[in-house]
Amino acid sequence: MTIKKLLRALNYARNQAIFSYWAKKIIHGLLGSVLITGNPVYKYFYIKRVHNNIPSLLRCPSWIVIENSNICNLSCIFCPNEKMGREKGIMKEDLFRSLIDQAVLNNIPNVLITGFGEPLIDKTYISKIVYAKEKGASNVHCVTNGILLTEDVSEKLIKAGLDYLYISIDAASTEVYGQIHKVPGSSAPSDKFSDVVKNINSFIALKKKLKIAKPILEVRFKDFDVNKTDLYDFIAQYKMSVDKVNIFMNIFNWPGSNISNNLPRTTRLLKFPCRNLWSTLYVTVGGKAALCCQDYECKIELGDANKENIMDVWNGEVLKKYRKMHLDCKFNEIPACRECIINSQLLSPWWGEG
C-alpha cells in the first residue's frame, strides 16, 4: 500500500468513527425531542415491538454475566464500585464451573465474565476462560481497564480462547485519564495511563504476530464533558489498529447512587419495559442473581445460584413478577427501576432486535 493510499484509509476510518459518534448524538437528540416524547404513534409501535419480541426471548437468556470479581484497582467517576456495600471478593471455582456448565447446557450464546470490578484481579481468571471454552461456551467476553493486561496475560488470554476483549480507556492523554480514573480510596488521579496504552499496543502486536482474528478487540470511550478534548485523538489513535472503537453515549445512571454521569436534564422521559429483564441474567460474585446490572447492590434478589438452577431463576416467579410490572409500566414501584433511564426512549434496545 502506498503512503497516499494509507493516509486515505486512515482518514476514511477516522471519519467513519466520527460519523458514528455524531449519528448517535443526533439520534439521542431526536429521541429526547417532543416529536418522540409527545408522539402516540411512536409509543404504540414501540410497545407493539416489545410484545412481538418477548416470546423469542423467554426460552433462555441471550447473556449470562458472571461477576468473577467485584474488587477493583481503580476508582472511576462513572462507577459505584467504591460505594458498594455488599461483600467484595472472588467467585468460588465450583460456583463458576456450575454456572458455565449450565450456560452451555442451555445454549446461552454469550458469557460475560466480568462484573463490578476488574476481572483480571482474579488470579484464576485465565483458568476460568479455559474452562468455559473447553466446555463449549460459544462467545466468551471480558471487559477490563487494561492495567493488568501485561504481555504474559495477553498471550494466555489468546491461547485460552477468549472471543471478545473490551478495554475501557476513556482518554487519549495522561491528564484526562487521571480526571476520570482515580486511585482507589482517594481522589488522586491514576497514573496508569501509559501502562494501559503499552498493554493495548502489546496486545495488538501479539495478535498480528500470531496471525489470529480473536479475541475481537474493542476500545471504549465514554462521552463526558471532561474528556471531549481527547475524543478525536482517541479515534485517530486506535481506529486502524483495533477491531472497533466504541464511543459510548453516557446517558445511564446507577439507581441508589449520587453519580449523575452527565445525564441530560429532561422531564420528557418516556419509559418502557426494559429489555434486560428478557435478555440478561446477572450473577454476583456470591452467587445471587440480581434484577439487572444496574442493581449493583443486588437489592432485588431473583434467586441464589448456589442453591438453584439458573433456568429455574430465569423462569421463576420473582422475575415473572418484575417482568409483569414492567409490562404494566409500574416502574416507580420498583426501587431499582424508579431512578433508572435504561428503560427509556433515550436507549431503545427493542428496535433492531428480534
BALO-670049 format. One record per atom (N, C-alpha, C): x, y, z. Coordinates in steps of 0.1 Angstrom, whole numbers, plus 5000, padded with zeros to 4 digits. Each point is the difference from the previous one (the first is absolute). Layout:
BEGIN
XYZ/...
END
This chain:
BEGIN
500849885000/499250125000/500950125000/499750104991/500850124999/499650095012/500950105003/499750095011/498850084998/499750044987/498850074997/498749925003/500149874996/498849915003/499849985015/501249995007/499949975014/499450125007/500450124996/499450135006/498650014997/499649964988/498650004996/499249915009/500549885002/499349905008/499950045015/501150065005/499950055014/499050115001/499950094991/499150115000/498649954999/499749904991/498749944999/499549935013/500949935006/499749935012/499750105011/500850105001/499750115010/498750064998/499750044988/498750064996/498849915003/500249874997/498949915003/499750005015/501049995008/499850005015/499350135005/500550114994/499450135004/498650014995/499749954988/498650004995/499149915009/500549895005/499349915009/499750085013/500950075005/499950085012/498950104999/500150084989/499050114998/498649944997/500049894993/498749934998/499349975013/500849945010/499449975013/499550135007/500850114998/499650125007/498750054994/499850004987/498850044993/498849925004/500249875000/498949915004/499650025014/501050025009/499750035014/499250135001/500350104992/499350125001/498649994995/499849924989/498749984995/499149925010/500649905006/499249925010/499650085012/500750105003/499650095011/499250124996/499650014987/499250114996/498549975001/499250115000/498649995001/499449914988/500850004989/499549924989/499849855004/500849955009/499949875005/499249995013/500450085010/499449995013/498550045000/499650074990/498650044999/499349934989/500649894995/499449934988/499449875003/498749995000/499349885004/500249894990/500350034987/500249904990/501449935003/501050075004/501349945003/499849915012/499350055010/499849925012/499349874997/498950014992/499249884996/500949894993/500850054990/500849904993/501249955008/500550085009/501049955009/499549895009/498950025007/499449905009/499749884992/499550014988/499649894991/501349924997/501150074998/501349934997/500449925012/499950065012/500349935013/499349875001/498650004998/499249885002/500349904989/500450044988/500349914989/501349935002/500950065007/501449955002/500149905012/499150025010/500149935013/500049854998/499149944992/499949854999/501349944996/500850064991/501249944996/501150015010/499850095010/501150025010/499849925013/498849945002/499749945013/500749865002/500449934989/500649875002/501250005008/500950094998/501250015008/500650144998/500950045009/500650134999/500950004987/500150124994/501050024990/501450015006/500050055012/501350035007/499949945014/501149955005/500249985015/501250085003/499950085010/501150085005/500449945013/501349955001/500549935011/501150105007/499650055011/500950095007/501149925008/501149984993/501149925006/500750085011/499950134999/500650095011/499350135000/499850055012/499550145002/501050085007/501349965000/501150085005/500650084988/500350125002/500650084989/501350085004/500850024990/501350075002/499950154995/498850044998/499750144996/498850055007/499950135002/498750065005/499650104989/499049974992/499650084989/498850095002/500050124995/498950095003/498649964995/500049904991/498749954995/499549875007/500849955009/499749865005/499750015015/499049925005/499750005014/500849895008/501149954995/500649895007/500450035014/500650125002/500550035014/498850035009/498850034995/498950025008/499249875004/500549894994/499349885001/500149945014/498949965006/499949955014/500249855001/499649934989/500149855000/501549965001/500149885005/501449945003/500749994987/501350035000/500949994988/500949885001/500249944988/500949895000/500149944986/500449874999/500249934988/499049885000/499349984988/499149895000/500749865002/499349925008/500549865002/500049924987/501149924999/500249924988/498849904997/499549945010/498949904998/498750074995/499850125006/498850084995/500250044986/501150054997/500350044986/499849894990/500649895003/499949884991/498549954998/499350015011/498649964999/499250104991/500350135001/499350094991/500449984986/501349974997/500449984986/499349874995/500049895008/499449884996/498550024996/499350085008/498650024998/499850094988/500950104998/499950094988/500249924987/500949915000/500349924988/498849904998/499649945010/498949904999/498750074994/499850135004/498850074996/500250094987/501249984994/500350074988/499950155001/500450055011/500150155002/501250054991/499750084990/501050034990/501250095005/499750095010/501150095004/500249995015/501349995004/500449995014/501050115002/499650105009/500950115003/500549975014/501349985001/500749975013/500650135005/499250095005/500450135005/498850055009/500350085010/498950065008/500450135005/499650045012/500450135006/501449995006/500949984992/501449995004/500949984988/501349995002/501049974990/500149854999/499649944989/500049855000/501449945001/501050074995/501449945000/500650005014/499450065009/500549995014/499949865005/499049934995/499849865003/501249914994/500749945009/501249934996/499749874992/498749965001/499649884993/499250034987/500150134996/499250044989/500349924987/501349984997/500449934988/499449865000/500149935011/499549875001/498450004999/499450115004/498550014998/499750014985/500850074993/499750024985/500349864994/501149935004/500349874994/498849915003/499550005012/498949905003/498850034992/499650134998/498850044993/500249954985/501150024994/500249974986/500049854998/500749935010/500149854998/498649945002/499150065008/498749945002/499150044988/500450094991/499250034988/499350135000/500350095009/499450145000/500350064986/499050054994/500150054986/500850135000/499550105007/500750145000/500350045014/501350005003/500450045014/500650144999/499450095009/500450154999/500750045013/500850104999/500750065011/500150154999/499650075010/500250155001/501050035010/501150074996/501150035010/500450154998/500650055011/500650134998/501450004995/500649884997/501249994993/501350015009/499950045012/501250025008/500849875002/499349895002/500649875003/500249924987/499750064989/500149924987/501450004995/500949945007/501449994996/500249914988/501250004994/500249924989/499849855003/500449965012/499849865004/498549975001/499350085007/498549985001/499350004987/500450094991/499550014987/500149874992/501249955001/500349874993/499249895005/499849995014/499249905006/498650014996/499450125000/498650034996/499849954986/500950034991/499949964986/500049854999/500949935007/500149864999/498949935007/499450075010/498849945007/498850004991/500050084990/498850004991/499050115001/500450105008/499150125002/499550054987/498750034999/499450044987/500050154998/499650075011/499950154999/500750075012/500750104997/500750085011/499750144998/499450065011/499650144999/500950085011/500650104995/500950085009/499550145002/499650045012/499550135003/501250095003/500150114992/501150095002/499550145003/499150054991/499350135002/500950124999/501249994995/500950114998/501149974990/500650114996/501249994991/501250075005/499950045013/501150075006/500049975015/501250015006/500249975014/499150095009/500050134997/499250095008/498549975000/499449984989/498649974999/499749865007/500949914997/499849865006/499950025015/500950085006/500050015015/498850085005/499450074992/498750075004/498949915001/500049894993/498949904999/500349885009/501249965000/500449885007/500950045012/499649965012/500750045012/500749885007/500950035009/500649905009/498949965010/499849875002/499049955009/500150065014/498950045006/500150055013/500450155001/500250064989/500550145000/499450084988/500350135000/499650084988/501250034991/501149935003/501250024993/499949934986/500550074989/499949954987/500849874998/499549914993/500849884997/501150034990/501149945002/501250024991/500249884991/499049924998/500149884992/499850024985/499750124995/499750014986/501149954991/501250025003/501149964991/500149845000/499749945012/500049865001/498949944991/498850065000/498949954992/500350014986/500550114995/500450024986/501049904996/501049985008/501049904997/499449864999/499249975009/499349865000/499249984988/499250104996/499249994988/500949984987/501050084999/500949994989/500749864999/500349955012/500649875001/499049894995/498850025004/498949904997/499850004985/500050124994/499850014985/501149944993/501350025005/501249954993/500049845001/499549955012/500049865002/499049934990/498850074998/499049944991/500650004986/500750104996/500650004987/501149904998/500849985011/501049904999/499549864999/498949975007/499449875000/499149984988/499750114993/499150004988/498649945004/499450055010/498749955004/499050125001/498749964998/498950105000/499450025014/500149905008/499450025014/501150005011/499750075011/498750065003/499850134992/498750024996/499650134994/500350115011/500750104995/500550105010/499250134998/499450055010/499250135000/500650095011/500350124996/500450105010/498850105002/499850045013/498850085003/500350145006/499150094996/500250145004/498650055004/499850035013/498850065005/499950154998/498950054995/499950134996/499750105011/501050055007/499950095011/500450144995/499550105008/500550144997/501550015002/500549935010/501450015004/501049944989/499549914992/500949944990/499750044986/499250104997/499650034986/501250044992/501050065007/501250054992/500849884995/499849885006/500849884996/499349924990/498850034996/499149914992/500749964987/500350104992/500549984986/501449945001/500850045010/501349935001/499949865004/499049965008/499849865004/499649924987/499150064992/499649934988/501249984991/500850104998/501150004991/501049905005/500249995013/501049915006/499749854997/498749965001/499749865000/499249954987/499450094992/499149954990/500649904990/501250014997/500649914990/500749885006/500150005014/500749895006/499249905008/498750045003/499149915008/498849964991/499249915005/498949964992/498850105001/499950075011/498950095002/500450115010/499750134996/500050115010/498650035004/499749995012/498650025005/499950125008/499350114995/499850125008/498649995006/500049995014/498749985007/499450135002/498750014997/499250115004/499749985015/500550085009/500049985014/498650055006/499049924998/498750045004/499349905009/500849945009/499449915010/500450045014/499349965009/500350035014/500049875008/500450015013/500049895009/499050025011/498849944999/498950035010/500549975014/499850105009/500449995014/501350075002/500750044990/501350075002/499850154996/500950085003/500050144996/500850044988/500349894992/500850024988/499150044989/500250124994/499150054990/500449964986/501349984998/500549964986/499550094989/500050135002/499750094989/498649984994/499149955009/498649974995/499350134994/499349994989/499450114995/498850055009/499950135001/498950065008/498750004992/499249905002/498750004992/498949955009/498850064998/498849955007/499249924991/500449994987/499249934990/500649864998/499949925010/500749875000/498949894998/500049934989/499049894998/500749875005/499349935009/500649885005/499249884994/500849894997/499449884994/500549885008/499449884997/500549885006/501549994996/500849965010/501549994997/500449864995/500650004989/500449884993/501049915008/500750075010/500949925008/499349895008/498750025003/499349905008/499749874991/500150024987/499749894991/501349954992/501250065003/501249974993/501149955008/500150055012/501349985008/499849965014/500749895004/500049965014/501350045006/500050085011/501250055007/500249925013/501149935001/500349935012/501250065007/499850045013/501050075007/501149915005/501050055005/501249935005/499649895010/499050035008/499649905010/498949904996/499650024987/499049904994/498650055000/499750125005/498750055000/499750064986/498849974995/499650064987/499350135002/500550114994/499450135002/499050034989/499150105003/499050034990/500750044987/501050085001/500850044988/501350065004/500950034991/501350065003/499950135007/498950084998/499950135006/499749985015/499549895004/499849975015/501349955006/500950095001/501449975004/500149945014/499150045008/500049945014/499249875001/499449964989/499249885000/498950015011/499350115000/498950025009/498849924997/499849974987/498949914995/500749874996/499849905009/500649874997/499049914993/500449954988/499149914993/500149865004/501249965006/500249875004/501549985004/500449885003/501349975005/500649884992/501050034992/500649904991/500749895008/500350035013/500649895008/499049895003/498750034999/498949915004/499149974989/499950084990/499049994989/500749994987/499349934991/500450004986/499750134994/500950054991/499850144995/498850014991/499549894994/498850004992/498850015009/500149945012/498950025009/499950145005/501150075001/500050145004/499450084988/500549974988/499650074988/498549994998/499449885003/498649984998/499250015013/500750055010/499350005013/499050115002/499349985011/498950095003/500450155003/501250015006/500550135004/500350094987/500749944991/500250074987/498750034992/499249905000/498750014994/499250125005/500150025013/499350115007/500550134995/501450024999/500550124996/499850034985/500049894992/499750024986/498650054998/499149945008/498650054998/499950155005/500750035010/499950145005/500550094989/501149964993/500550084989/499050014988/499449894997/499050004989/498850095004/499750015013/498950085005/500550155003/501350024996/500650145002/500050045014/500249915010/500050045014/501450015005/500850084992/501450025003/500350065014/499150105004/500250075012/499849925012/499449884999/499849915011/501249915002/501150014991/501249915002/501150105002/500649995012/501150105004/501150004990/500549894995/501149994990/499650064987/498850014997/499550054987/499550145000/499650055012/499450135002/500950114995/501349995003/500950114996/500849974987/499849884995/500849954989/499450064986/500950034991/499550044987/500449914988/500649885004/500349904990/498749974992/498949995008/498749964994/499250124995/500650084992/499450124995/500350024985/499350104994/500250024986/501450054997/500850045010/501450054997/500949884997/499649885005/500749884996/498949904995/500049974987/498949924994/500549864996/500249915009/500649874996/499049914993/498750035001/499149914993/500050024985/500450124995/500050034986/501249924994/499849944989/501149924993/500349875006/499249965010/500249875006/498949904996/500349875000/498949904998/499749984986/
END
